[in-house]
Amino acid sequence: MSNPQGAGPGRPAASVRVVIVDDHAIFRSGLKADLDASIQVVGEAATVEQAIAVIAREQPEVVLLDVHLPGGLGGGGREVIAGSAALLGTTKFLALSVSDAAEDVVAVIRAGARGYVTKTISGAEITDAVFRVAGGDAVFSPRLAGFVLDAFGTAPADIADDELDKLSARELEVMRLIARGYSYKEVAKELFISIKTVETHVSAVLRKLQLSSRHELTKWAAERRLL
């Protein structure tokens, strides 16, 4: 999970308008209390139908979306995204669930969500995730990112892409973790290298791929099915 203190280029300076979709009122209240003051909650919903209506009315920048919801045709969070398809260009969906099952993660990402985090994360972490998703990043709890990679991508060695050939094996590893939303500290821990080394690799990746920010790197990786 990204470190909120290290919010990078994907984090906008202004507040973010958010709708919370969860069928438990107590959880919605607790989540609102935990979010940073820079997050403006403009609506709530407990069912598929309520969610689609409030999202259409408020057109928030980010929807915090539970995967399993009552109502609709049984599609839960996926059905909410499908019912809000006209807004997918401006409204980003971040799944927030107790489930860490691979099928739930893959299904909601296939539907159009930009990230998936579990409800065990802290208020500071979810605030950071909201800002990153609003800025265009794909954000996952680290253990869940592998499910998405397995479902949507193949190993970099199997991908014929001249741009990928510019990167060393270590740069590929760093690139994929950064694009998935890992902080520099988390990348360093995952790869058993120093944070300074991570920074050096990220600079090299951006230079070789002719990109200028983490946001552009995430978009580049998504287009090549590397997330």
N, C-alpha and C positions, 0 to 999 in steps of 0.2 A: 504494500500500500504506500502511496506517496506520502512524503513527509510534509505536513502543512507549513512548516517553517521554511521549506525549500521550494515553495511554489514558484515555478519558473515561467517561461514565456506564455504557457497556456492559461495562466491565471489572469483574468481581467482585473482592472483596478476598481471598477464600479461594483455595486451590489448585483446579485443574481436573483431573478424572480423564479420561485420554485412552487410546484404543486406536489403535495404528498399524497400518495395513493396507498392505503393500507386498510384492511378491514378491522383493525384493532384500534379503537379510539385512544386507549391508554398509550399505545406505542406512538401514535401520531403526536400526542401531547408531549411525550418524553423526547421525541426527536426534535420537535420545534424548540424545546427548551435547551437542547444540546447544541443546536446549530449556532454558528457565529452570528453576531448582529448584522453582518454584511449580507446574510441570506434573508431575502424577503419572501416569506411564505404567503402566497396570494390565493391559495385554495387547497381544499382537502377533499378526498373522496374515499368511500369504503367499498364500492362495488364497481364492476366494469362499466355499467351504464353511467353512474355518477362521474366516474373518471373521464370518460369520453366527453361528457357534457362540460365539465369544469375546465378541461384542457382546451376545448374549442373556444370557450368564453374568455379565458384568461391568457391563452397563448404564452405560457411561461417559457423561459429559456431552458429550464431543466425540470423533468418530472422524476421524482423519487418513487419508484414503482415496485410494489410487492409482486412477486411472481405468481402467487396463488391467491386468487380473488373470487368472491362469490358473484353470481350474476352472469349475464352474457350467455354464451353457448358453451361454456366450460373451458374457454381458452385462456382465462386469467389475464396475466400481464401481457401475453402475446396479443390477445384480443383488443386490449386497450391501445397498444401500438398500432395495430391494423386499423382500428377505428379513428386513429389520429394521423393517418398516413399523409394527409395533405399538409401537415405541419412539420414533417420530419426534417425539412430543410432548415428550420429555425428553432424547433424544440427538440432537445436531446433527452433521451430516456436513460436513466441509471437504475438498474435493477438493484433492489436492496431486500435481501431475503434471509430467512433462517436456513434455507436449503443450500447445500453446497454440492448437490448431485449434478453430475456431468450433463445429464439430459436436460435439466432445468436451465443450466448456464447456456448450453448450445442453442436451445430452443428460443430463448429470449433474445440472444444475440442475432440469430437468424432473422428474427422478426424486425430487428432494427435498433435494438438498444445499443448504446455506446459504451456500456460498462456493466459490471456486475460485482457487487461487494456483499459480504455477509453482515448480518446485524450485530456481530460481535465487535465491530470496529468502534472506535471512540467518536465523540462529537467533532473533535478537531480533524480526525481523518475523513469523516464524511463531508465536512465543510470543504476540505481540500479537494476531495473527489468531485464535489459539485462544481467548484471553480474550474477544475481541469476539464471536465466534460463540457461545461459551457464554453470553454476556450477551444474545444475541438479534439482534445485528447481522448483516447480510449483508456479506461481505468478499470483494473481488475484487482481483487485481492490476489496476491501472488500465486497461491496454490491453484486458483481457478483459471489463470491465464493459459495453463497447459491444455485444459479441455478445449479452449477456443482454438489454440494452435493446432491441436490434433484434428479438429473438425473442419477447419477452414484452410489450413496450409499444409505444406510439406516441408521437409528439411531444406535449408538453404542450398545444400549441395545438389538437390534435385531440381532447382529452379534455374532455368536458362535466362539469365539477365546480365547484360554487360555491366550494369551498375553494381550489382552484387559482387561481380568478379573483382571490383576495385578494392573490396574490403578484405582484411585478413580474417582468419578464423576467430580471433579474439574480438575484433571489431564487430563481427557479425553477432556474436553472443551479447555484447554490450548494447548494440543497436536494437536487438529484439527485446531486451529487457526494458530499456528506456522507452521504446515505443509502446510497450504494454502498460506503462505508468509507474514503473519502479522508480524510487528516488535513487540518487547517486549512492547513498549509504546502503540501501538495500541491494543494489547491483554489486557493490564492493563485497558485501557479506556473501551474496550468492556465488560469486566467482572467486572468492578468496584473494582479492586484490585490494589495494588501497583506494580511498576515495580520489586521491590525486591522480592515480592511474586511470580511474574511470573517467575523470574530467578530460584527461589527455585523449583517451579513446573516443569520447563523444565529439571533441573538437575535430579529430581526424575524420570521423564518420561524416559530420556535417560538411566539412571541407570537400571530401571526396565525392559526396553525393550532390554537392552544390545546393545545400539547404541552409536555412538561416536560423531555424528554431526547432525546439522539441515538437511543437505543433505540426510543423511541416514534415518532420521525421515520422510522426505517427500516421499522418495522411499518406506519406510515401509507402510505409510498411503495409498499411491497410490495402492500398491499391494492388500490392503484390501478394496479398493474402498471407502476410507474415505475422499477423496478430493472433 
